[in-house]
């Protein structure tokens, strides 16, 4: 079973929408509140791999972490997203929503 790194799930309201924000509770970026958006997969047929694409919003950054390394944060959040995806698949709690209109 995939082990998830320690985190908190936070419900937030942004205007008229609810956001499921997250915050890691251990490590270099503990306390930064973020949410994922635009998570998708892109097929790289030439290399026969599936690439994960995502973006995220930062909602709160503690003052002591304001000088964080952007690339390292992006890598950490990407790794955590993969953990969440594997965990969801293993628990059969993950589905696909195609919100594109034909």
Phi and psi in degrees as GROMACS dihedral restraints (atoms count N, CA, C in turn):
[ dihedral_restraints ]
;  ai    aj    ak    al  type     phi  dphi    fc
    3     4     5     6     1   -64.2    20    10
    4     5     6     7     1   131.2    20    10
    6     7     8     9     1   -94.5    20    10
    7     8     9    10     1   126.2    20    10
    9    10    11    12     1   -87.2    20    10
   10    11    12    13     1   138.1    20    10
   12    13    14    15     1   -67.5    20    10
   13    14    15    16     1   152.5    20    10
   15    16    17    18     1   -58.5    20    10
   16    17    18    19     1   131.9    20    10
   18    19    20    21     1  -156.9    20    10
   19    20    21    22     1   168.9    20    10
   21    22    23    24     1  -121.3    20    10
   22    23    24    25     1   145.6    20    10
   24    25    26    27     1  -105.1    20    10
   25    26    27    28     1   126.9    20    10
   27    28    29    30     1  -122.1    20    10
   28    29    30    31     1   128.7    20    10
   30    31    32    33     1   -85.5    20    10
   31    32    33    34     1   131.4    20    10
   33    34    35    36     1  -134.6    20    10
   34    35    36    37     1   157.2    20    10
   36    37    38    39     1  -115.8    20    10
   37    38    39    40     1   129.7    20    10
   39    40    41    42     1  -124.2    20    10
   40    41    42    43     1    98.4    20    10
   42    43    44    45     1    66.6    20    10
   43    44    45    46     1  -116.1    20    10
   45    46    47    48     1  -104.8    20    10
   46    47    48    49     1    12.3    20    10
   48    49    50    51     1  -123.8    20    10
   49    50    51    52     1   149.6    20    10
   51    52    53    54     1   -91.9    20    10
   52    53    54    55     1   139.1    20    10
   54    55    56    57     1  -120.5    20    10
   55    56    57    58     1   136.5    20    10
   57    58    59    60     1   -95.3    20    10
   58    59    60    61     1    87.9    20    10
   60    61    62    63     1   -83.2    20    10
   61    62    63    64     1   157.8    20    10
   63    64    65    66     1  -130.4    20    10
   64    65    66    67     1   157.2    20    10
   66    67    68    69     1  -146.2    20    10
   67    68    69    70     1   126.4    20    10
   69    70    71    72     1   -69.6    20    10
   70    71    72    73     1   145.1    20    10
   72    73    74    75     1  -108.0    20    10
   73    74    75    76     1    -2.9    20    10
   75    76    77    78     1  -139.5    20    10
   76    77    78    79     1   157.8    20    10
   78    79    80    81     1    95.9    20    10
   79    80    81    82     1  -175.7    20    10
   81    82    83    84     1   -59.5    20    10
   82    83    84    85     1   -30.4    20    10
   84    85    86    87     1  -111.0    20    10
   85    86    87    88     1    19.6    20    10
   87    88    89    90     1   -59.5    20    10
   88    89    90    91     1   129.4    20    10
   90    91    92    93     1   102.5    20    10
   91    92    93    94     1   -16.6    20    10
   93    94    95    96     1   -75.3    20    10
   94    95    96    97     1   126.5    20    10
   96    97    98    99     1   -97.9    20    10
   97    98    99   100     1   126.8    20    10
   99   100   101   102     1  -143.5    20    10
  100   101   102   103     1   165.8    20    10
  102   103   104   105     1  -142.6    20    10
  103   104   105   106     1   146.2    20    10
  105   106   107   108     1   -86.0    20    10
  106   107   108   109     1   151.8    20    10
  108   109   110   111     1  -150.1    20    10
  109   110   111   112     1   160.7    20    10
  111   112   113   114     1    51.2    20    10
  112   113   114   115     1    48.7    20    10
  114   115   116   117     1   -82.0    20    10
  115   116   117   118     1   127.5    20    10
  117   118   119   120     1  -153.4    20    10
  118   119   120   121     1   171.1    20    10
  120   121   122   123     1  -120.1    20    10
  121   122   123   124     1   144.3    20    10
  123   124   125   126     1  -127.4    20    10
  124   125   126   127     1   126.8    20    10
  126   127   128   129     1   -82.9    20    10
  127   128   129   130     1   128.7    20    10
  129   130   131   132     1  -105.4    20    10
  130   131   132   133     1    90.8    20    10
  132   133   134   135     1   -64.7    20    10
  133   134   135   136     1   -34.1    20    10
  135   136   137   138     1   -61.1    20    10
  136   137   138   139     1   -41.0    20    10
  138   139   140   141     1  -102.0    20    10
  139   140   141   142     1     1.5    20    10
  141   142   143   144     1    53.9    20    10
  142   143   144   145     1    50.5    20    10
  144   145   146   147     1  -134.6    20    10
  145   146   147   148     1   161.1    20    10
  147   148   149   150     1  -110.9    20    10
  148   149   150   151     1   123.5    20    10
  150   151   152   153     1  -101.9    20    10
  151   152   153   154     1   135.6    20    10
  153   154   155   156     1   -86.6    20    10
  154   155   156   157     1   127.9    20    10
  156   157   158   159     1  -119.7    20    10
  157   158   159   160     1   139.6    20    10
  159   160   161   162     1  -160.2    20    10
  160   161   162   163     1   162.9    20    10
  162   163   164   165     1  -135.7    20    10
  163   164   165   166     1   168.6    20    10
  165   166   167   168     1  -149.0    20    10
  166   167   168   169     1   157.8    20    10
  168   169   170   171     1  -111.7    20    10
  169   170   171   172     1   141.0    20    10
  171   172   173   174     1   -98.0    20    10
  172   173   174   175     1   129.7    20    10
  174   175   176   177     1  -105.5    20    10
  175   176   177   178     1   -33.7    20    10
  177   178   179   180     1  -147.9    20    10
  178   179   180   181     1   134.2    20    10
  180   181   182   183     1  -128.2    20    10
  181   182   183   184     1   115.5    20    10
  183   184   185   186     1   -56.3    20    10
  184   185   186   187     1   145.3    20    10
  186   187   188   189     1   -52.6    20    10
  187   188   189   190     1   -40.4    20    10
  189   190   191   192     1   -70.3    20    10
  190   191   192   193     1   -10.9    20    10
  192   193   194   195     1  -109.9    20    10
  193   194   195   196     1     8.9    20    10
  195   196   197   198     1   -60.8    20    10
  196   197   198   199     1   -24.0    20    10
  198   199   200   201     1   -97.8    20    10
  199   200   201   202     1    34.6    20    10
  201   202   203   204     1   -65.3    20    10
  202   203   204   205     1   156.7    20    10
  204   205   206   207     1   -82.2    20    10
  205   206   207   208     1   111.7    20    10
  207   208   209   210     1   -59.1    20    10
  208   209   210   211     1   -43.3    20    10
  210   211   212   213     1   -65.6    20    10
  211   212   213   214     1   -41.6    20    10
  213   214   215   216     1   -66.2    20    10
  214   215   216   217     1   -39.4    20    10
  216   217   218   219     1   -62.9    20    10
  217   218   219   220     1   -45.6    20    10
  219   220   221   222     1   -59.4    20    10
  220   221   222   223     1   -43.5    20    10
  222   223   224   225     1   -63.9    20    10
  223   224   225   226     1   -42.7    20    10
  225   226   227   228     1   -63.2    20    10
  226   227   228   229     1   -45.1    20    10
  228   229   230   231     1   -68.5    20    10
  229   230   231   232     1   -33.1    20    10
  231   232   233   234     1   -65.3    20    10
  232   233   234   235     1   -43.8    20    10
  234   235   236   237     1   -62.5    20    10
  235   236   237   238     1   -41.3    20    10
  237   238   239   240     1   -66.6    20    10
  238   239   240   241     1   -39.1    20    10
  240   241   242   243     1   -60.9    20    10
  241   242   243   244     1   -41.9    20    10
  243   244   245   246     1   -61.0    20    10
  244   245   246   247     1   -42.4    20    10
  246   247   248   249     1   -58.1    20    10
  247   248   249   250     1   -46.1    20    10
  249   250   251   252     1   -61.4    20    10
  250   251   252   253     1   -41.0    20    10
  252   253   254   255     1   -65.8    20    10
  253   254   255   256     1   -47.7    20    10
  255   256   257   258     1   -60.6    20    10
  256   257   258   259     1   -44.0    20    10
  258   259   260   261     1   -60.9    20    10
  259   260   261   262     1   -46.3    20    10
  261   262   263   264     1   -61.9    20    10
  262   263   264   265     1   -40.3    20    10
  264   265   266   267     1   -65.9    20    10
  265   266   267   268     1   -42.6    20    10
  267   268   269   270     1   -65.5    20    10
  268   269   270   271     1   -35.6    20    10
  270   271   272   273     1   -86.8    20    10
  271   272   273   274     1    -0.6    20    10
  273   274   275   276     1    57.1    20    10
  274   275   276   277     1    39.7    20    10
  276   277   278   279     1  -118.2    20    10
  277   278   279   280     1    19.4    20    10
  279   280   281   282     1  -124.5    20    10
  280   281   282   283     1   133.3    20    10
  282   283   284   285     1  -131.9    20    10
  283   284   285   286     1   175.3    20    10
  285   286   287   288     1  -114.8    20    10
  286   287   288   289     1   131.8    20    10
  288   289   290   291     1  -118.0    20    10
  289   290   291   292     1   118.8    20    10
  291   292   293   294     1  -100.1    20    10
  292   293   294   295     1   103.6    20    10
  294   295   296   297     1   -95.4    20    10
  295   296   297   298     1    10.6    20    10
  297   298   299   300     1   -80.1    20    10
  298   299   300   301     1   134.0    20    10
  300   301   302   303     1   -92.3    20    10
  301   302   303   304     1   131.1    20    10
